Amino acid sequence: MGEETPALVKRLVGEEQSAAAISDRLNIDNAHWCQQQERDLGFSRVRLSEERGAPKYPIRLEVEGATIADAGLVSLVRQALDYRKSRGVTIKLPDARLSVYLGDPVYAMRNGVTYTSREPVDAERLMKLERRGIAFERILRAEAAMPA
């Protein structure tokens, strides 16, 4: 949310809203979106994180009850990108971290090993993976282990 958001909201709805009120409303919507993902995809917990990271990945999710072997994670990524109108998302899992940016390979880190998809993933490929029930794990290949 930027400085111009209250003025934009006033133009759209005809009422002045404080930045705090707008933020509260957005957080309520985010909470409902996360609860819907938990129900629909069967994850224990989905949370949109406020943690700051690389600008390329403006969406940061924390997901419990999932691994990169879960096909539902592909659906979560696609839906998060649609929901936030973005191209990049990182997901913190109990045992791994996953980064997806449309048009780039998918990256993951698990147990000190870096994984990369051989091909870039765009919106169309993401939808194909989702329709076919293919998990990220099936498109990732080990690249290198981090030194101990």
C-alpha positions as a Markdown table, in Angstrom:
| # | Residue | x | y | z |
|---|---|---|---|---|
| 1 | Met | 0.0 | 0.0 | 0.0 |
| 2 | Gly | 1.5 | 3.3 | -1.0 |
| 3 | Glu | 1.0 | 6.9 | 0.0 |
| 4 | Glu | -1.5 | 7.5 | -2.8 |
| 5 | Thr | -3.8 | 4.6 | -1.7 |
| 6 | Pro | -6.2 | 6.7 | 0.6 |
| 7 | Ala | -6.7 | 9.2 | -2.3 |
| 8 | Leu | -7.4 | 6.4 | -4.7 |
| 9 | Val | -9.9 | 4.8 | -2.3 |
| 10 | Lys | -11.7 | 8.1 | -1.9 |
| 11 | Arg | -12.0 | 8.4 | -5.7 |
| 12 | Leu | -13.3 | 4.9 | -6.0 |
| 13 | Val | -15.8 | 4.7 | -3.2 |
| 14 | Gly | -16.5 | 8.4 | -2.5 |
| 15 | Glu | -15.5 | 8.2 | 1.1 |
| 16 | Glu | -12.3 | 9.2 | 2.8 |
| 17 | Gln | -10.5 | 6.2 | 4.5 |
| 18 | Ser | -7.4 | 6.4 | 6.7 |
| 19 | Ala | -4.3 | 4.3 | 5.7 |
| 20 | Ala | -4.8 | 2.3 | 8.9 |
| 21 | Ala | -8.4 | 1.5 | 8.0 |
| 22 | Ile | -7.5 | 0.5 | 4.5 |
| 23 | Ser | -4.7 | -1.7 | 5.8 |
| 24 | Asp | -7.0 | -3.4 | 8.3 |
| 25 | Arg | -9.5 | -4.1 | 5.5 |
| 26 | Leu | -6.8 | -5.6 | 3.3 |
| 27 | Asn | -5.5 | -7.7 | 6.1 |
| 28 | Ile | -9.0 | -9.1 | 6.7 |
| 29 | Asp | -9.3 | -10.0 | 3.0 |
| 30 | Asn | -5.8 | -11.6 | 3.2 |
| 31 | Ala | -6.8 | -13.7 | 6.2 |
| 32 | His | -9.9 | -14.9 | 4.4 |
| 33 | Trp | -7.9 | -15.7 | 1.3 |
| 34 | Cys | -5.4 | -17.7 | 3.3 |
| 35 | Gln | -8.2 | -19.6 | 5.1 |
| 36 | Gln | -9.7 | -20.5 | 1.8 |
| 37 | Gln | -6.4 | -21.9 | 0.5 |
| 38 | Glu | -6.1 | -24.0 | 3.7 |
| 39 | Arg | -9.6 | -25.4 | 3.2 |
| 40 | Asp | -9.3 | -25.9 | -0.6 |
| 41 | Leu | -5.8 | -27.3 | -0.7 |
| 42 | Gly | -5.6 | -29.1 | 2.6 |
| 43 | Phe | -2.6 | -27.2 | 4.1 |
| 44 | Ser | -2.4 | -26.8 | 7.9 |
| 45 | Arg | -1.6 | -23.1 | 7.7 |
| 46 | Val | -1.2 | -20.5 | 4.9 |
| 47 | Arg | 0.0 | -17.1 | 5.8 |
| 48 | Leu | 0.8 | -14.0 | 3.7 |
| 49 | Ser | 4.0 | -12.7 | 5.4 |
| 50 | Glu | 4.9 | -9.1 | 5.9 |
| 51 | Glu | 8.6 | -10.1 | 5.8 |
| 52 | Arg | 10.5 | -8.0 | 3.3 |
| 53 | Gly | 12.6 | -9.7 | 0.7 |
| 54 | Ala | 13.8 | -9.2 | -2.9 |
| 55 | Pro | 11.6 | -6.8 | -4.8 |
| 56 | Lys | 11.3 | -9.4 | -7.6 |
| 57 | Tyr | 9.3 | -11.6 | -5.2 |
| 58 | Pro | 6.7 | -9.3 | -3.6 |
| 59 | Ile | 4.6 | -12.1 | -2.3 |
| 60 | Arg | 5.9 | -14.1 | 0.6 |
| 61 | Leu | 3.9 | -17.0 | 1.9 |
| 62 | Glu | 4.5 | -19.3 | 4.9 |
| 63 | Val | 2.9 | -22.7 | 4.5 |
| 64 | Glu | 2.7 | -25.5 | 7.0 |
| 65 | Gly | 1.6 | -29.0 | 6.2 |
| 66 | Ala | 3.2 | -28.9 | 2.7 |
| 67 | Thr | 6.3 | -30.0 | 0.9 |
| 68 | Ile | 7.6 | -29.3 | -2.6 |
| 69 | Ala | 6.2 | -32.8 | -3.4 |
| 70 | Asp | 2.6 | -31.5 | -3.0 |
| 71 | Ala | 0.9 | -30.8 | -6.2 |
| 72 | Gly | -1.4 | -28.4 | -4.3 |
| 73 | Leu | 1.6 | -26.0 | -3.9 |
| 74 | Val | 1.5 | -25.4 | -7.7 |
| 75 | Ser | -2.1 | -24.3 | -7.3 |
| 76 | Leu | -1.3 | -22.1 | -4.3 |
| 77 | Val | 1.5 | -20.3 | -6.3 |
| 78 | Arg | -0.8 | -19.7 | -9.3 |
| 79 | Gln | -3.6 | -18.4 | -7.1 |
| 80 | Ala | -1.3 | -16.2 | -5.1 |
| 81 | Leu | 0.1 | -14.6 | -8.3 |
| 82 | Asp | -3.5 | -14.0 | -9.5 |
| 83 | Tyr | -4.7 | -12.7 | -6.1 |
| 84 | Arg | -1.9 | -10.2 | -5.8 |
| 85 | Lys | -1.5 | -9.5 | -9.5 |
| 86 | Ser | 2.2 | -10.2 | -9.3 |
| 87 | Arg | 4.8 | -12.2 | -11.2 |
| 88 | Gly | 6.9 | -13.4 | -8.2 |
| 89 | Val | 6.4 | -15.4 | -5.0 |
| 90 | Thr | 8.5 | -17.1 | -2.4 |
| 91 | Ile | 7.2 | -19.8 | -0.1 |
| 92 | Lys | 8.7 | -20.8 | 3.2 |
| 93 | Leu | 7.9 | -24.5 | 3.9 |
| 94 | Pro | 8.8 | -26.5 | 7.0 |
| 95 | Asp | 11.7 | -28.1 | 5.1 |
| 96 | Ala | 12.4 | -25.9 | 2.1 |
| 97 | Arg | 12.1 | -22.5 | 0.5 |
| 98 | Leu | 10.6 | -22.1 | -3.0 |
| 99 | Ser | 10.9 | -19.1 | -5.4 |
| 100 | Val | 8.8 | -18.7 | -8.5 |
| 101 | Tyr | 9.0 | -15.8 | -10.9 |
| 102 | Leu | 7.0 | -16.0 | -14.1 |
| 103 | Gly | 9.3 | -16.4 | -17.1 |
| 104 | Asp | 12.3 | -17.7 | -15.0 |
| 105 | Pro | 13.2 | -21.2 | -13.7 |
| 106 | Val | 11.7 | -22.3 | -10.4 |
| 107 | Tyr | 14.3 | -22.3 | -7.6 |
| 108 | Ala | 14.2 | -24.2 | -4.3 |
| 109 | Met | 16.5 | -24.8 | -1.4 |
| 110 | Arg | 16.1 | -27.9 | 0.9 |
| 111 | Asn | 18.6 | -29.3 | 3.4 |
| 112 | Gly | 21.4 | -27.1 | 2.0 |
| 113 | Val | 20.8 | -28.3 | -1.6 |
| 114 | Thr | 19.7 | -25.8 | -4.4 |
| 115 | Tyr | 17.2 | -27.1 | -6.9 |
| 116 | Thr | 16.3 | -25.4 | -10.3 |
| 117 | Ser | 13.8 | -26.3 | -13.0 |
| 118 | Arg | 15.4 | -26.9 | -16.4 |
| 119 | Glu | 12.9 | -24.7 | -18.1 |
| 120 | Pro | 11.4 | -21.3 | -17.2 |
| 121 | Val | 7.9 | -21.4 | -15.9 |
| 122 | Asp | 5.3 | -19.0 | -17.2 |
| 123 | Ala | 1.6 | -18.6 | -16.4 |
| 124 | Glu | 0.6 | -21.2 | -19.1 |
| 125 | Arg | 3.1 | -23.8 | -17.9 |
| 126 | Leu | 2.0 | -23.2 | -14.3 |
| 127 | Met | -1.6 | -23.9 | -15.3 |
| 128 | Lys | -0.6 | -27.1 | -17.1 |
| 129 | Leu | 1.3 | -28.3 | -14.1 |
| 130 | Glu | -1.7 | -27.6 | -11.9 |
| 131 | Arg | -4.2 | -29.3 | -14.3 |
| 132 | Arg | -2.0 | -32.4 | -14.5 |
| 133 | Gly | -1.4 | -32.6 | -10.8 |
| 134 | Ile | 2.3 | -32.3 | -11.2 |
| 135 | Ala | 4.3 | -31.0 | -8.1 |
| 136 | Phe | 7.3 | -28.7 | -8.3 |
| 137 | Glu | 9.5 | -31.5 | -7.1 |
| 138 | Arg | 9.0 | -33.3 | -10.4 |
| 139 | Ile | 10.4 | -30.4 | -12.4 |
| 140 | Leu | 13.3 | -29.5 | -10.1 |
| 141 | Arg | 16.9 | -30.9 | -10.4 |
| 142 | Ala | 19.6 | -30.6 | -7.8 |
| 143 | Glu | 22.2 | -28.0 | -8.7 |
| 144 | Ala | 24.7 | -27.7 | -5.8 |
| 145 | Ala | 25.0 | -28.4 | -2.1 |
| 146 | Met | 26.0 | -25.5 | 0.2 |
| 147 | Pro | 29.3 | -26.0 | 1.9 |
| 148 | Ala | 29.0 | -27.1 | 5.5 |
